[in-house]
Amino acid sequence: MDDSVKEKIRKLALQNAVEHEGKTQDKIILSKALGTIPELRKIVKEITPIISDIVNSINQIPFEQQKSEIAKEFPDLLVEKPKKEEREGLPPLDGAEQGKVITRFPPEPNGYPHIGHAKAAIIDEEYARMYGGKLILRFDDTNPEAERLEYWAAIKVGLDWLGVKYDMVKNTSDDMELLYKKCLELINGGFAYLCTCKQETVSANRREMKACKCSLGDLEQNLERWEKMFSKYKQGEVIVRFRGDMKSENTVMRDPVMCRIIEAKHPIHADKYRVWPSYDFSVAIEDSIDGVTHAFRTKEYELRNELYYAILDALKMRKPKVIEFSRLGFEGMPVSKRILRPLIEECKVSGYDDPRLPTLEALKRRGITPEAIRKFVLSLGFTKADTLAPFDTLESLNRKIVDADSIRLHMVKNPAKMKISGMPNVITLPNHPTKDIGTREIILDENLYIESEDIKNLKTGDELRLMGLGNVQITKTEPLEGKYAGEELKQQIPKVQWVVQKDAQKIKILIPSQLFIGEQFNEKSLEEIDVFVESYYSQLKEGKEIQFVRFGYCRKDSVLQAIYTHK
């Protein structure tokens, strides 16, 4: 790695350290470096120890010296960037009429909802409410091979947690008879035909832009095949295809599938249906009959708009306005089911609520609030540009929300024993430094735990300040002993957290970090540490957000476990 790249990394590390009161982390800087210097993604293993060295060197520099180095070496970081004009809510909606806007959120129940679903649902809801309209929750359940009742429930639970309110709930499969009727209309009108070619032939013809012999069949042949779809043909032997344009540069229009046979049992309808509409066919019909005025979908569907409108034109049906926006994901946290399912099946993650994942269950378990997610989504604006956001942007919004209600507790990792004479018998500590959310009483004795890192350079005669308790003068280092030295605030002595040994509760803290670095699964993406916390921890409800002093915000996951949320 050349010196110019090292300088860029040092600049990133200094900036992050100053933003976080003098401390940064190698995992954060690695993520930022890979995001801003793409060529480093090919040499992740080589740069990781170099970044660790840079971060360690910066963390050892006093805060004031860090700021001085930025002023001297990187003055551009001190230049105030012009503030963007802030506007509440989303931009105006083209063609919207007050009281008449209808949007829809159409998830397929084939997995757990994630941050991408959150963005779509929030945008759909925000626009419906902005114009005094309605939001439809419509489950796109026309692929029984991939769908489970578990996922219907998970999506509803996720939306309820987000606070998304919908005015109507339905399934696409509720309208199967109508969808069959519309498909038959396409066949009778010459806009669709039944194809019995093998899948390999269909794919080859689409690549080579040539029609197959089935497209030449007359109406009688197509109607006969349509009837046989419901009884005689087997899965894969026949499909209904829309007459598009096999010469089109838009591959979507090369006679796409409208209906196909799927013989798997449907979670709701069991064996009632065996002919199922494709997404392209059903979404156009459903949007039109449901009265949707503005159909939002992610950018990867943009090429499908031509087909969407072609189907509705052929059927002379009302056409909603389709609007695309970018997908939302986090760097190193893929949302694709194709990637997530193998991680779960191979036990690389514990499930859909593993705190490293971008699923709503995982974000909730990690301690991210629905309010922060909504603010985050709306802060990104409405754009078609790919949105691969740094997770710390969401963390920053979440921190402002949870701070006021987060009880401050002491926690000690890598504990060392310390015996202190002359201490008070009992003290009362506030649960928050500025908010009135109660107090807790701590009964003291001479024996405390403090962190090994905080005492490794102590000498006899040195002083420490035990936060919330007072000063201690070291009288002996092996074993570590001291005497209480009063409450006078002294600026030059280190301030440390502590826990009373006899009441200390041992718990595990899970610390999630970036799941993928580049395309490589990060085997060290979940750290587990054993710590001692105040006994007051046991009185808190599961799900409560806590700030462990000098460590960070954590969510109580159980009596014996907490999950690190963020700094």
Secondary structure, DSSP 8 states (H G I E B T S, - for coil): --HHHHHHHHHHHHHHHHHTTT---HHHHHHHHHHH-GGGGGGHHHHHHHHHHHHHHHHTS-HHHHHHHHHHH-GGGGS--------SS----TT--TTT-EEEE---SSS--BHHHHHHHHHHHHHHHHTT-EEEEEE----TTT--HHHHHHHHHHHHHHT---SEEEEGGGGHHHHHHHHHHHHHTTSEEEE---HHHHHHHHHHT---GGGG--HHHHHHHHHHHTTT--TTS-EEEE---TT-SSGGGSS-EEEEE--S-BTTTBTS--EEE-HHHHHHHHHHHTT-SEEEEEGGGGGGHHHHHHHHHHTT----EEEEE--EEETTB---HHHHHHHHHTTSSSSTT-TTS-BHHHHHHHT--HHHHHHHHHHT-S-SS-EEE-HHHHHHHHHHHHGGG-EEE-EEESEEEEEEES--SEEEEESSSSS---EEEEE--SEEEEEHHHHTT--TT-EEEETTTEEEEEEEETTEEEEE--S---TTS-EE--EEGGG-EEEEEEEE--SEETTEE-TTSEEEEEEEE-GGGGGS-TT-EEEETTTEEEEEEETTEEEEEE-
